[in-house]
Amino acid sequence: MNLLIVNGRVVNPSSGTDAVLDIRVEDGRFAAVAPRLASGTLPMIDATGLVVVPGLIDMHVHLREPGQDHKETIATGTRAAARGGFTSVCVMPNTDPVNDDRRITELIAERAAKTAVVRVFPIAAMTRGLRGAELTDMAGLRAAGAIAFSDDGKCVQDTSVMRHAVTTASALGALIIDHAEEEALSRGGVMHAGPTAARLGLAGIPAAAEETMVARDILLSERLGAALHLCHLSTAGGARLVREAKRRGVPVTAEATPHHLLLTDEHLAGRDANFKMNPPLRSAADVSALVEAVGDGTIDVFATDHAPHTAEEKAVGIETAPFGIVGLETAVPLLLDRIVRPGVISLARFVEMFSTTPARLLGLSGKGRITPGADADLTLLDLRRRVVVDAREFASKGRNTPFGGWALQGVPAMTIVAGRVVYPFPR
């Protein structure tokens, strides 16, 4: 919990810092950030050649515990997070049972305290059973430790229920994380509705399924003056609606995943279910628009939507296999190599989108910045090291990645939580 990190290039967007500095940690918090700090008797990490950034935060993760431990557990999922450079993960409520009761929120926190190697923040359901009809006891869930509310995996179809949820969450100072999907348009769909789906004879999910609900919920946010976060945007129209809303001053934010930024629906030509996710991979034009939205600041946050499934579940065929892929152990190299290295955004902007902004949106005090008194959560990046994605090396139970065999440059070299090195794993 006490250590000194020396000679690292510190990139800290909250202060505009990008310089070679030392960092002293005492009792799990930052004590000093300055050039050439005296080491005394503290254990020392030499970060020469590495970039030191505030601990990365993934605000959209499925850890499956309780109830689906065969897919992932808090223990395995947080080891995957640590290996991927994340010091904090925010876990979605579609567990079994659903996190729609404070007892489940407390259970997740208790299990995390015993088995997690990074920080775990529960996100609770907006509606009971994720059925979109009756609101949960949002005040009670908030008091039990829920940091936000979402029915992710499903979208609240009833506008009056959604309006009530947004109003209630706003009064509690909590964020709504919105899965935007008009189910009347998406029901039965397997992949993006386009030429590839037609050629494969598969039912499609049109872009309008996302855009209809993005438009509805932006209007609710605007009318109510309440913050709203749109998760996993996938369409050009969705990005355009967010951009226009921000110009009007609507308090809306949005996230994008690496897979929606780097893959298209054409990758499903081989009918590999590891490319099946919801929202689905879209057209090349949609991908181009999303990358542009990252570059111009329309999209605020990167998130993985880490969704582990077993090999058996993914092997049943693309029509019936579950949606979702794993992402905790591939997101950082993918984005460093394919988004930062080509100059779409700067390294500082990458850190902002994966640390500073999630901390601010979720009210995670002491996270997302390197400053005296804040929690000593750090990610050390090696921008020169090359890696080839190999699912056999994952710490996650999930192996359902579409990125196997990709050669990438830039990796997490070390993950530190409260001053304790949690990756590389002890031998």
C-alpha positions in Angstrom: 0.0 0.0 0.0 3.1 2.3 0.2 5.4 2.6 -2.8 7.3 5.0 -5.1 6.9 4.9 -8.8 9.8 6.7 -10.6 10.7 7.9 -14.1 7.3 7.3 -15.7 5.7 9.5 -18.2 2.6 10.7 -16.2 -0.4 11.5 -18.3 -3.1 13.0 -16.1 -5.9 14.7 -18.0 -7.5 16.3 -14.9 -4.5 18.5 -14.4 -3.3 18.6 -18.0 0.0 16.9 -17.0 2.1 15.0 -19.5 5.7 14.8 -18.0 8.2 12.5 -16.5 7.5 12.5 -12.8 7.7 10.4 -9.7 4.6 9.3 -7.6 4.7 8.5 -4.0 1.9 6.4 -2.5 1.2 6.2 1.2 -1.6 4.1 2.8 -3.2 3.5 -0.6 -3.5 7.1 -1.6 -1.3 9.5 -3.6 0.9 11.5 -1.3 3.1 13.4 -3.8 3.6 13.8 -7.6 6.8 15.6 -8.5 10.2 15.2 -10.2 12.8 13.1 -8.4 11.1 12.3 -5.1 13.2 10.8 -2.4 12.7 7.1 -2.0 13.5 6.6 1.6 12.6 3.0 2.5 9.6 2.7 0.2 9.4 -0.2 -2.3 10.2 1.3 -5.7 8.9 0.6 -9.2 11.0 2.0 -12.1 8.6 3.0 -14.8 11.2 4.2 -17.3 9.8 3.9 -20.8 6.2 3.4 -19.5 3.2 5.7 -19.4 1.6 6.1 -16.0 -2.1 7.0 -16.1 -5.0 7.2 -13.5 -6.5 3.7 -13.2 -8.7 2.8 -16.1 -12.5 2.3 -15.4 -14.8 0.1 -17.4 -18.3 1.4 -16.8 -20.0 -1.5 -18.7 -19.2 -5.0 -17.6 -21.1 -8.3 -17.1 -19.5 -10.5 -14.5 -22.3 -13.0 -14.4 -22.2 -13.6 -10.6 -24.5 -14.4 -8.9 -26.2 -17.2 -10.8 -24.1 -17.7 -14.0 -20.8 -18.7 -12.5 -20.1 -21.1 -15.3 -19.6 -18.1 -17.6 -17.7 -15.8 -15.2 -17.3 -15.0 -11.6 -16.3 -11.8 -9.7 -12.9 -13.5 -9.1 -12.2 -14.5 -12.7 -13.7 -11.3 -14.2 -11.7 -9.0 -12.0 -8.5 -10.9 -12.8 -9.3 -10.3 -16.5 -9.9 -6.6 -15.7 -6.5 -6.4 -13.9 -4.8 -8.1 -16.9 -6.6 -5.6 -19.2 -5.4 -2.6 -17.2 -8.6 -1.8 -15.4 -8.6 -0.8 -11.7 -12.4 -0.5 -11.5 -15.3 -2.2 -13.2 -19.0 -1.3 -13.0 -21.2 -4.4 -13.2 -24.5 -4.6 -15.0 -27.6 -6.0 -13.2 -28.6 -8.9 -15.5 -27.4 -11.5 -13.1 -29.5 -14.4 -11.8 -31.3 -13.2 -9.8 -31.4 -9.8 -11.3 -29.8 -7.0 -9.2 -33.1 -5.4 -8.5 -33.1 -5.8 -4.7 -30.7 -4.3 -2.2 -29.9 -7.8 -0.9 -28.4 -8.6 -4.3 -26.5 -5.3 -4.4 -25.1 -6.1 -1.0 -24.3 -9.7 -2.0 -22.2 -8.5 -5.0 -20.3 -6.1 -2.7 -19.7 -8.8 -0.1 -18.4 -11.3 -2.7 -16.2 -8.6 -4.3 -14.7 -7.7 -1.0 -13.6 -11.4 -0.6 -12.6 -12.3 -4.2 -12.1 -9.3 -6.4 -8.6 -8.0 -7.3 -9.9 -4.7 -8.6 -12.7 -2.4 -7.4 -16.3 -3.5 -8.2 -19.2 -1.1 -8.4 -22.7 -2.5 -8.8 -25.2 -1.0 -11.3 -28.7 -1.8 -10.2 -31.8 -2.5 -12.4 -34.2 0.3 -13.2 -37.2 -2.1 -13.3 -38.0 -5.2 -11.5 -36.8 -8.3 -13.2 -35.6 -6.1 -16.1 -39.2 -6.4 -17.4 -39.7 -2.7 -18.1 -42.9 -2.3 -16.1 -42.4 -1.6 -12.4 -39.6 0.6 -11.0 -37.2 -0.9 -8.5 -36.7 0.7 -5.1 -34.1 2.9 -6.5 -33.6 4.8 -3.3 -33.0 1.6 -1.4 -30.6 0.3 -4.1 -28.7 3.5 -4.1 -28.4 3.4 -0.3 -27.1 -0.2 -0.6 -24.3 0.9 -2.9 -25.6 1.0 -6.5 -23.7 3.7 -8.4 -26.1 3.9 -11.4 -29.2 2.3 -12.9 -29.7 0.3 -16.1 -31.8 -2.4 -17.6 -28.9 -3.2 -20.0 -29.6 -6.1 -22.2 -33.1 -4.8 -22.5 -34.7 -1.4 -23.2 -37.6 0.0 -21.3 -40.3 0.2 -24.0 -42.9 2.1 -22.0 -42.0 5.8 -22.2 -43.9 6.7 -19.0 -41.9 4.1 -17.1 -38.7 5.4 -18.6 -39.6 9.0 -17.8 -40.3 8.0 -14.1 -36.9 6.2 -14.0 -35.0 9.1 -15.3 -36.7 11.5 -12.9 -36.2 9.3 -9.9 -32.5 8.6 -10.7 -31.9 12.3 -11.2 -33.4 13.1 -7.8 -31.0 10.5 -6.2 -28.0 12.0 -8.0 -27.5 8.8 -10.0 -27.0 8.2 -13.7 -29.3 6.2 -16.0 -27.3 4.0 -18.4 -29.6 3.4 -21.3 -29.7 0.4 -23.7 -31.5 2.0 -26.6 -33.5 -0.6 -28.6 -37.0 -0.6 -30.1 -37.9 -4.2 -29.6 -40.7 -4.1 -32.2 -38.1 -3.4 -34.8 -35.3 -5.7 -33.5 -37.3 -8.8 -32.3 -36.0 -12.0 -33.8 -33.0 -10.3 -35.4 -29.6 -11.9 -35.5 -27.3 -9.3 -37.1 -27.4 -5.8 -38.7 -30.1 -5.5 -41.4 -28.1 -5.1 -44.6 -26.8 -6.8 -47.6 -24.7 -9.4 -45.6 -27.8 -10.4 -43.6 -29.8 -10.7 -46.8 -27.1 -12.8 -48.5 -26.9 -15.1 -45.4 -30.6 -15.4 -45.1 -30.6 -14.1 -41.5 -33.1 -11.8 -39.8 -31.8 -8.3 -39.5 -31.8 -5.7 -36.8 -32.2 -2.3 -38.5 -30.3 0.8 -37.4 -33.7 2.4 -36.7 -34.1 0.0 -33.7 -31.4 2.0 -32.0 -32.0 5.4 -33.3 -35.7 5.4 -32.4 -35.0 5.0 -28.8 -31.9 7.2 -28.8 -34.2 10.0 -30.1 -36.9 9.3 -27.5 -34.6 9.2 -24.6 -32.7 12.3 -25.7 -36.0 14.1 -25.7 -36.8 12.9 -22.2 -33.4 14.1 -21.0 -33.9 17.4 -22.6 -37.4 17.9 -21.2 -36.5 16.8 -17.7 -33.1 18.4 -17.6 -31.8 15.1 -16.3 -28.5 13.4 -17.2 -28.7 10.3 -19.4 -25.9 8.0 -20.7 -26.4 6.0 -23.8 -24.4 2.8 -23.9 -22.8 1.0 -26.8 -23.8 3.3 -29.6 -23.6 1.5 -33.0 -25.1 3.6 -35.7 -24.3 6.8 -37.6 -27.8 8.1 -36.9 -27.4 7.5 -33.1 -24.1 9.4 -33.2 -25.7 12.3 -35.2 -28.6 12.5 -32.7 -26.2 12.7 -29.7 -24.1 15.4 -31.5 -27.1 17.5 -32.2 -28.4 17.1 -28.7 -25.1 18.2 -27.2 -25.2 21.3 -29.4 -28.5 22.1 -27.8 -27.1 21.6 -24.3 -28.9 18.4 -23.5 -27.1 16.6 -20.6 -26.6 13.4 -22.6 -23.4 11.4 -22.9 -22.5 8.3 -24.9 -20.1 5.4 -25.0 -18.6 3.2 -27.8 -17.1 -0.2 -27.6 -13.9 -1.3 -29.5 -15.9 -3.9 -31.5 -18.3 -1.3 -32.8 -15.4 0.9 -33.8 -13.3 -1.8 -35.5 -15.6 -4.4 -37.0 -18.5 -4.4 -39.5 -21.4 -6.7 -40.2 -19.3 -8.2 -43.1 -17.3 -10.0 -40.4 -20.3 -12.3 -39.9 -20.0 -13.7 -43.4 -18.5 -16.8 -42.0 -21.4 -17.2 -39.5 -19.0 -17.2 -36.5 -21.1 -16.5 -33.4 -18.1 -14.8 -31.8 -19.1 -11.8 -34.0 -22.7 -11.8 -32.7 -23.5 -9.1 -30.3 -26.3 -6.7 -29.4 -26.4 -4.0 -30.7 -25.0 -5.8 -33.8 -21.9 -5.0 -35.8 -23.1 -2.4 -38.3 -22.1 -1.2 -41.8 -18.8 0.3 -42.7 -20.5 3.7 -43.0 -21.7 3.3 -39.4 -18.2 2.4 -38.2 -16.7 5.4 -40.0 -19.3 7.7 -38.4 -18.6 6.3 -34.9 -14.9 6.8 -35.3 -15.6 10.4 -36.4 -17.8 10.8 -33.3 -14.9 9.6 -31.1 -12.6 12.0 -32.8 -14.8 15.1 -32.4 -15.9 14.4 -28.8 -19.5 13.4 -29.5 -18.7 10.0 -27.8 -17.5 10.6 -24.3 -16.5 7.1 -23.0 -15.0 3.9 -24.1 -16.4 0.7 -22.5 -16.1 -3.0 -23.2 -19.5 -4.5 -22.7 -17.6 -7.5 -21.5 -20.1 -10.4 -21.9 -18.6 -13.9 -21.4 -20.4 -17.0 -22.7 -19.2 -20.6 -22.8 -17.8 -22.2 -25.9 -20.8 -24.6 -26.0 -23.3 -21.7 -26.0 -21.5 -20.0 -28.8 -21.1 -23.2 -30.8 -24.8 -23.9 -31.4 -25.0 -21.7 -34.5 -25.4 -18.1 -35.2 -29.2 -18.1 -35.2 -29.5 -19.3 -31.6 -26.2 -18.4 -29.9 -26.4 -15.7 -27.3 -25.3 -12.2 -28.0 -22.0 -10.9 -26.6 -18.3 -11.1 -26.6 -15.5 -10.6 -24.0 -13.5 -7.4 -24.0 -11.7 -6.7 -20.8 -8.4 -8.2 -22.0 -8.4 -6.8 -25.5 -9.9 -3.3 -25.3 -6.7 -1.3 -24.3 -4.4 -2.8 -27.0 -7.1 -2.5 -29.6 -7.8 1.1 -29.0 -4.1 2.1 -28.5 -3.2 0.4 -31.7 -6.2 1.2 -34.0 -7.5 4.5 -32.5 -4.6 6.3 -30.7 -1.6 5.2 -32.8 -3.2 6.4 -36.1 -4.0 9.8 -34.4 -7.8 9.6 -34.2 -7.4 10.9 -30.7 -4.5 11.7 -28.4 -3.2 9.5 -25.6 -4.5 12.0 -23.1 -8.0 11.8 -24.7 -7.9 8.0 -24.5 -7.1 8.3 -20.7 -9.9 10.8 -20.3 -12.4 8.5 -22.0 -11.4 5.4 -20.1 -10.8 7.0 -16.7 -11.4 10.7 -16.0 -14.8 10.9 -17.7 -16.3 7.6 -16.3 -15.2 8.7 -12.8 -16.9 12.0 -13.2 -20.1 10.7 -14.7 -20.5 8.0 -12.0 -19.5 10.2 -9.1 -16.6 8.0 -8.2 -14.8 10.3 -5.8 -11.0 9.8 -5.7 -10.9 8.0 -9.0 -9.8 9.1 -12.5 -7.0 11.5 -11.4 -3.5 11.5 -10.0 -3.5 14.0 -7.3 -2.5 14.0 -3.6 -5.3 12.5 -1.5 -6.9 10.5 -4.3 -7.0 6.7 -4.4 -3.7 5.3 -5.6 -5.2 3.4 -8.6 -2.8 3.4 -11.6 -2.4 1.8 -15.0 1.0 1.6 -16.5 1.1 1.3 -20.3 3.8 0.1 -22.6 3.2 1.8 -25.9 6.0 -0.1 -27.7 5.3 -3.7 -26.7 3.5 -5.8 -29.3 1.1 -8.6 -28.6 -1.0 -11.1 -30.6 -4.4 -11.7 -29.1 -4.7 -15.3 -27.9 -7.8 -16.3 -26.0 -6.0 -19.2 -24.4 -4.1 -16.7 -22.3 -7.2 -14.9 -21.0 -7.8 -14.7 -17.2 -11.5 -14.6 -18.0 -13.6 -17.8 -18.2 -14.9 -16.4 -21.5 -13.0 -17.1 -24.7 -15.7 -15.6 -27.0 -13.6 -13.0 -28.8 -13.7 -12.0 -32.4 -10.1 -10.6 -32.2 -8.1 -13.8 -31.9 -4.9 -13.5 -33.9 -4.9 -9.7 -34.2 -1.4 -8.2 -33.9 -1.5 -5.1 -31.8 1.0 -2.5 -30.4 0.5 -1.0 -26.9 -0.4 -3.0 -23.8 -1.1 -2.7 -20.0 2.2 -3.4 -18.3 1.0 -3.1 -14.7 -2.2 -2.5 -12.8 -2.1 -1.0 -9.3 -5.1 -0.7 -7.0 -4.8 1.3 -3.7 -1.1 1.1 -4.0 -1.0 -2.6 -4.5 0.2 -4.3 -7.7 -2.6 -6.6 -8.9 -1.1 -7.3 -12.3 1.3 -8.9 -13.3 -0.2 -11.6 -11.1 2.0 -12.9 -8.3 3.8 -16.1 -9.1 
